[in-house]
Amino acid sequence: MRGRAGIGVLGVLCLLAAGCGSAPAGAPPQAVNVPYAASLTYVMDRQVGPAFQRATHISYLGRAGESLALVHLIAADAIPADAFLSVGARPIRDLGSKAPWAIGFASAPLVLAYNPNSPFADELRAIQDGRAPIQRLFQVMAAPGFRLGRTNPDTDPQGQAFYMMVELAARLYGLPADTVQKVVGPLDNPRQIFSETGILTELQDGNLDAASAFLPEAREHHLPYVALPPALNFADPADGALYRTVSVRLPDGRVIHGAPLTIDVTVVDGSRAGLRFVRYLLTHPAAWRRDGYRWIPPVPSGQTARIPHALHGLG
């Protein structure tokens, strides 16, 4: 989705203020179905969803999955969807006319979570604590016997970003030419790819030494992690131009360029329940901040003129 104009300054201010705009007329909906990227499970199902339900008396029905896989199900009307949250606006763009716009409202730093009982834990802890340079991380991940997990780049933006992160690090730090091959191998390396819903369980169970994760996920699972600098964590919009210098080519031939890992939301098929949920979400940042997400000024994209009045007020 291209274009960030459309809400305007007044609209951005309204997005941050509860009560701006007018809610749809008529009786309130009974339930709202919200598919979302699985990395958001904790904040959605334990915090945002229940809080929305208490505040509105509308039943919240969340469904976790890989962003791009959920898109295919929503597009085919195979699952109910009133609102949809993805990592990045790109998956929403694939919904076409069902969801012609998106609003980014938070970002999630990419980290490397690790098992504290891994034979590589001491080395990873030294990098985590700053006793060893971040460049050392890529030597550790490339070591023989290191078991790395990542999500599927074909279906998950996190998987795409992690692969691009290794490529970007190799270039920024002047690492050996075979670093990417040794750390991640081919894009679809079957030894490393795990589902977004199960990868951190595999890590906790000791089946992996380390895995890609978002900062909030690592915290929620009480896992130690190596934080990546802004140039590598794909979370800082200020570094967007740098992220765009790397890309991956998916099996279907599409080339995906790096972009900030924003959390984006949309309403599906103009759903009144979805609009009510999105309006609530955009005016309640506390749970997201508490969970480790970076709350950012609303970033509208796509057909911004079609963003409902209840979300952009006077814009």
Backbone torsions as a table, in degrees:
resi	resn	phi	psi	omega
1	MET	NA	133.2	-176.2
2	ARG	-116.1	154.6	175.7
3	GLY	95.3	127.9	-179.4
4	ARG	-114.8	-6.9	178.9
5	ALA	-80.4	159.0	174.7
6	GLY	139.7	-41.4	177.1
7	ILE	-82.0	-41.7	179.3
8	GLY	80.8	171.3	-176.0
9	VAL	-63.1	-45.7	-179.6
10	LEU	-63.7	-37.1	179.6
11	GLY	-66.0	-41.5	178.4
12	VAL	-61.0	-41.9	178.1
13	LEU	-63.2	-38.8	179.8
14	CYS	-66.1	-37.0	179.1
15	LEU	-59.1	-30.2	-176.5
16	LEU	-90.0	-4.2	-177.2
17	ALA	-114.4	123.8	178.5
18	ALA	-63.1	139.8	174.6
19	GLY	93.3	-3.6	180.0
20	CYS	-74.7	141.8	179.8
21	GLY	84.2	179.7	-179.8
22	SER	-121.2	138.8	179.5
23	ALA	-76.4	155.0	178.4
24	PRO	-60.3	144.5	179.9
25	ALA	-73.7	163.8	176.7
26	GLY	101.8	175.4	-179.1
27	ALA	-65.8	144.8	-179.5
28	PRO	-67.3	149.5	177.3
29	PRO	-66.9	158.7	-178.1
30	GLN	-86.4	-28.7	-176.3
31	ALA	-152.3	157.3	175.4
32	VAL	-130.6	128.4	178.6
33	ASN	-99.2	122.6	-174.4
34	VAL	-129.1	92.2	168.8
35	PRO	-68.7	145.6	-178.0
36	TYR	-153.7	157.8	177.1
37	ALA	-59.7	134.0	-172.3
38	ALA	-60.1	-24.8	177.9
39	SER	-64.3	-14.1	-179.0
40	LEU	-96.1	8.7	-171.3
41	THR	-54.5	-48.9	-175.3
42	TYR	-63.0	-52.2	-176.0
43	VAL	-67.1	-33.1	-178.3
44	MET	-76.7	-51.1	-172.1
45	ASP	-84.9	-21.6	-179.5
46	ARG	-104.1	-19.3	-175.7
47	GLN	-124.6	-68.6	-173.4
48	VAL	-63.3	-50.1	-178.0
49	GLY	-58.7	-53.9	178.9
50	PRO	-59.9	-38.5	179.8
51	ALA	-65.5	-41.3	176.3
52	PHE	-61.0	-43.1	-178.6
53	GLN	-63.2	-42.4	178.5
54	ARG	-65.1	-39.2	-175.2
55	ALA	-75.3	-31.5	-171.9
56	THR	-113.6	-15.3	-174.1
57	HIS	62.5	25.1	172.8
58	ILE	-103.5	128.1	-177.5
59	SER	-66.2	129.9	178.4
60	TYR	-97.1	126.2	179.5
61	LEU	-123.8	97.1	-177.9
62	GLY	-90.5	154.5	177.5
63	ARG	-143.7	116.5	-178.7
64	ALA	-89.1	148.9	176.0
65	GLY	-178.2	176.8	175.3
66	GLU	-74.7	134.4	-171.4
67	SER	-49.8	-51.5	-175.0
68	LEU	-72.1	-30.4	175.9
69	ALA	-68.2	-40.2	178.0
70	LEU	-63.1	-37.0	179.2
71	VAL	-56.8	-44.4	-179.4
72	HIS	-62.9	-38.9	179.7
73	LEU	-69.0	-41.2	179.3
74	ILE	-66.5	-44.0	-178.2
75	ALA	-61.7	-33.2	-179.5
76	ALA	-88.6	5.0	-176.0
77	ASP	56.2	31.7	-179.6
78	ALA	-84.2	-18.2	175.6
79	ILE	-135.6	150.6	177.1
80	PRO	-73.3	140.0	-179.3
81	ALA	-151.4	121.8	173.4
82	ASP	-102.7	-38.7	174.6
83	ALA	-135.4	160.6	-177.7
84	PHE	-144.2	132.6	176.9
85	LEU	-116.0	130.9	179.5
86	SER	-130.7	166.7	171.1
87	VAL	-89.2	107.3	-174.3
88	GLY	84.3	155.7	-178.5
89	ALA	-80.3	-14.5	-174.3
90	ARG	-57.1	-45.6	178.8
91	PRO	-60.9	-37.3	179.2
92	ILE	-64.3	-38.3	178.7
93	ARG	-56.4	-33.7	-178.6
94	ASP	-69.9	-10.6	177.4
95	LEU	-81.2	-9.5	176.5
96	GLY	57.9	-130.7	-173.9
97	SER	-69.2	-15.4	178.1
98	LYS	-69.8	-24.8	-179.4
99	ALA	-152.1	81.0	-170.7
100	PRO	-77.0	-4.2	-178.7
101	TRP	-141.6	164.6	175.9
102	ALA	-146.5	156.9	175.0
103	ILE	-130.6	119.4	172.9
104	GLY	-85.0	137.1	-175.1
105	PHE	-136.0	-9.3	-179.3
106	ALA	-154.5	166.0	173.7
107	SER	-134.8	157.1	-175.9
108	ALA	-128.3	111.2	179.8
109	PRO	-63.4	138.1	174.8
110	LEU	-79.4	135.7	177.3
111	VAL	-135.8	171.3	170.7
112	LEU	-110.0	108.0	175.9
113	ALA	-83.3	148.3	179.9
114	TYR	-140.4	158.4	178.9
115	ASN	-82.3	124.9	-177.3
116	PRO	-64.8	-14.9	178.8
117	ASN	-99.5	4.7	177.8
118	SER	-64.6	145.9	175.3
119	PRO	-62.5	-14.5	178.3
120	PHE	-99.2	4.5	-172.8
121	ALA	-61.2	-39.9	-178.2
122	ASP	-62.7	-41.3	179.0
123	GLU	-67.2	-41.0	179.1
124	LEU	-67.0	-36.6	178.6
125	ARG	-65.6	-36.2	178.6
126	ALA	-64.6	-37.9	177.0
127	ILE	-69.6	-42.0	178.7
128	GLN	-58.3	-41.4	-176.9
129	ASP	-84.1	-4.4	-179.3
130	GLY	84.5	8.3	177.9
131	ARG	-80.7	-13.9	174.9
132	ALA	-133.1	147.1	-176.9
133	PRO	-70.3	156.7	-178.6
134	ILE	-61.7	-27.9	178.1
135	GLN	-58.8	-30.1	-179.0
136	ARG	-63.4	-27.2	-179.2
137	LEU	-55.9	-40.2	-174.8
138	PHE	-76.5	-26.3	172.9
139	GLN	-70.3	-39.9	179.2
140	VAL	-65.4	-46.1	-178.3
141	MET	-65.5	-25.3	179.6
142	ALA	-87.2	-3.4	-176.4
143	ALA	-67.0	145.6	176.2
144	PRO	-57.6	135.0	177.6
145	GLY	88.3	-7.3	179.3
146	PHE	-73.2	126.5	-177.2
147	ARG	-102.7	103.9	-177.9
148	LEU	-104.3	137.5	175.2
149	GLY	-117.3	143.5	175.4
150	ARG	-149.7	161.8	-179.0
151	THR	-86.6	167.5	-172.6
152	ASN	-74.3	115.4	179.6
153	PRO	-61.8	-21.3	-178.8
154	ASP	-74.3	-21.3	-176.1
155	THR	-128.2	-4.5	-173.1
156	ASP	-140.7	124.6	179.0
157	PRO	-59.3	-31.7	177.9
158	GLN	-62.7	-40.9	178.3
159	GLY	-62.6	-37.6	176.5
160	GLN	-65.5	-46.3	-176.1
161	ALA	-66.1	-37.6	-178.6
162	PHE	-65.0	-43.1	178.6
163	TYR	-61.9	-44.7	179.6
164	MET	-66.4	-32.0	178.1
165	MET	-60.5	-42.2	179.8
166	VAL	-65.6	-41.7	177.8
167	GLU	-61.8	-43.1	-178.6
168	LEU	-66.1	-42.0	178.8
169	ALA	-62.1	-41.6	-179.8
170	ALA	-59.7	-37.9	-179.6
171	ARG	-76.4	-45.1	-176.2
172	LEU	-65.6	-36.5	-175.5
173	TYR	-99.9	3.9	179.5
174	GLY	60.7	40.9	-179.0
175	LEU	-74.2	163.3	-179.8
176	PRO	-53.9	150.3	-174.3
177	ALA	-60.3	-26.0	-177.8
178	ASP	-95.0	13.8	-177.2
179	THR	-58.9	-48.4	-177.8
180	VAL	-61.9	-43.6	179.7
181	GLN	-62.0	-41.8	-177.6
182	LYS	-73.2	-34.4	-176.5
183	VAL	-81.3	-51.4	-174.0
184	VAL	-115.7	-19.9	-178.6
185	GLY	69.2	-151.1	179.1
186	PRO	-67.4	159.0	-177.3
187	LEU	-54.8	-40.8	-176.5
188	ASP	-100.9	33.2	-177.7
189	ASN	-53.2	109.6	-174.5
190	PRO	-66.9	-19.9	180.0
191	ARG	-75.7	-16.0	-175.1
192	GLN	-112.1	-19.2	-170.2
193	ILE	-88.0	128.4	178.6
194	PHE	-134.2	160.2	-179.7
195	SER	-67.7	151.2	178.4
196	GLU	-62.8	-31.6	-178.3
197	THR	-79.5	-16.7	-174.5
198	GLY	-120.2	-7.5	-170.9
199	ILE	-63.0	-40.9	-177.7
200	LEU	-75.6	-23.9	172.2
201	THR	-67.1	-42.0	175.5
202	GLU	-58.9	-40.3	179.2
203	LEU	-66.0	-47.0	179.5
204	GLN	-62.9	-32.9	-179.3
205	ASP	-78.2	-3.6	177.8
206	GLY	87.0	10.4	179.4
207	ASN	-82.3	-10.8	177.6
208	LEU	-133.5	153.8	173.0
209	ASP	-85.0	-36.5	-178.4
210	ALA	-156.5	162.4	-179.2
211	ALA	-153.4	152.1	172.9
212	SER	-65.9	147.5	-180.0
213	ALA	-162.8	162.8	167.3
214	PHE	-90.5	151.0	-179.1
215	LEU	-50.8	-48.8	179.7
216	PRO	-59.9	-37.1	178.9
217	GLU	-61.9	-45.8	-179.4
218	ALA	-60.3	-42.2	178.5
219	ARG	-64.9	-44.4	-178.2
220	GLU	-62.2	-34.6	-179.4
221	HIS	-91.5	5.2	178.3
222	HIS	55.6	42.6	-180.0
223	LEU	-104.6	139.0	171.3
224	PRO	-67.2	155.1	-177.0
225	TYR	-152.8	154.5	172.6
226	VAL	-97.4	116.4	176.7
227	ALA	-74.9	141.1	178.7
228	LEU	-99.7	147.4	177.4
229	PRO	-64.6	158.3	-179.2
230	PRO	-51.8	-33.0	-179.3
231	ALA	-65.3	-17.3	-177.3
232	LEU	-119.4	-11.7	-172.2
233	ASN	-89.3	-2.5	175.2
234	PHE	54.8	33.2	-178.0
235	ALA	-120.3	-11.0	-173.6
236	ASP	-103.1	111.4	178.9
237	PRO	-55.2	-26.2	179.4
238	ALA	-65.4	-22.2	179.3
239	ASP	-99.6	15.7	-176.9
240	GLY	-56.8	-39.3	-179.7
241	ALA	-64.4	-37.1	177.5
242	LEU	-66.9	-44.6	179.9
243	TYR	-59.9	-34.8	-176.8
244	ARG	-70.8	-8.0	180.0
245	THR	-80.1	-6.4	177.1
246	VAL	-119.2	156.7	-177.0
247	SER	-156.1	165.4	172.3
248	VAL	-131.3	148.0	175.1
249	ARG	-104.8	118.4	-178.3
250	LEU	-78.3	163.4	-178.4
251	PRO	-56.1	-27.9	-179.4
252	ASP	-85.1	5.0	176.9
253	GLY	96.6	-12.1	179.5
254	ARG	-68.0	141.3	175.7
255	VAL	-105.2	121.9	-179.1
256	ILE	-107.4	122.3	178.8
257	HIS	-93.7	150.6	-179.6
258	GLY	-61.3	147.8	179.3
259	ALA	-157.2	157.0	177.5
260	PRO	-57.3	139.6	-179.1
261	LEU	-83.4	70.5	177.4
262	THR	-77.4	156.9	170.7
263	ILE	-96.0	118.6	-176.4
264	ASP	-115.2	150.5	-178.6
265	VAL	-134.0	152.1	175.5
266	THR	-148.2	166.6	171.5
267	VAL	-102.7	134.2	-177.2
268	VAL	-96.4	129.1	176.9
269	ASP	53.3	34.6	176.5
270	GLY	64.0	23.1	-175.7
271	SER	-57.5	130.7	175.9
272	ARG	-66.2	-39.1	178.2
273	ALA	-64.8	-40.9	178.9
274	GLY	-63.7	-40.6	178.6
275	LEU	-62.6	-42.3	178.9
276	ARG	-61.4	-41.8	-179.2
277	PHE	-66.9	-46.4	-177.5
278	VAL	-63.4	-40.6	178.5
279	ARG	-61.0	-42.0	177.7
280	TYR	-63.9	-46.7	-176.3
281	LEU	-58.3	-45.0	-174.5
282	LEU	-72.4	-10.9	179.6
283	THR	-111.5	10.4	-179.8
284	HIS	-133.7	79.0	-175.9
285	PRO	-81.0	-14.2	-168.4
286	ALA	-56.9	-46.0	-176.6
287	ALA	-62.8	-38.7	-179.5
288	TRP	-66.9	-46.1	178.7
289	ARG	-62.2	-42.0	-179.4
290	ARG	-62.7	-29.8	-176.5
291	ASP	-87.4	-2.7	176.7
292	GLY	105.3	1.1	176.4
293	TYR	-79.2	152.6	175.3
294	ARG	-95.2	114.4	179.1
295	TRP	-78.2	128.4	-176.5
296	ILE	-122.6	158.4	174.3
297	PRO	-57.1	141.8	-177.7
298	PRO	-52.9	133.1	-179.8
299	VAL	-116.7	94.4	178.5
300	PRO	-76.4	146.9	177.5
301	SER	-149.2	168.5	-177.4
302	GLY	81.9	-144.3	-179.8
303	GLN	-83.0	78.1	-170.8
304	THR	-64.3	-23.4	177.8
305	ALA	-65.8	-17.6	-178.7
306	ARG	-95.3	2.9	175.1
307	ILE	-65.3	128.1	-173.8
308	PRO	-58.7	148.2	179.8
309	HIS	-54.8	-37.4	-178.4
310	ALA	-61.6	-17.8	179.9
311	LEU	-100.8	-25.3	-177.5
312	HIS	-119.1	8.7	172.0
313	GLY	52.5	-120.0	-175.9
314	LEU	-82.0	-5.5	-173.8
315	GLY	-60.3	NA	NA
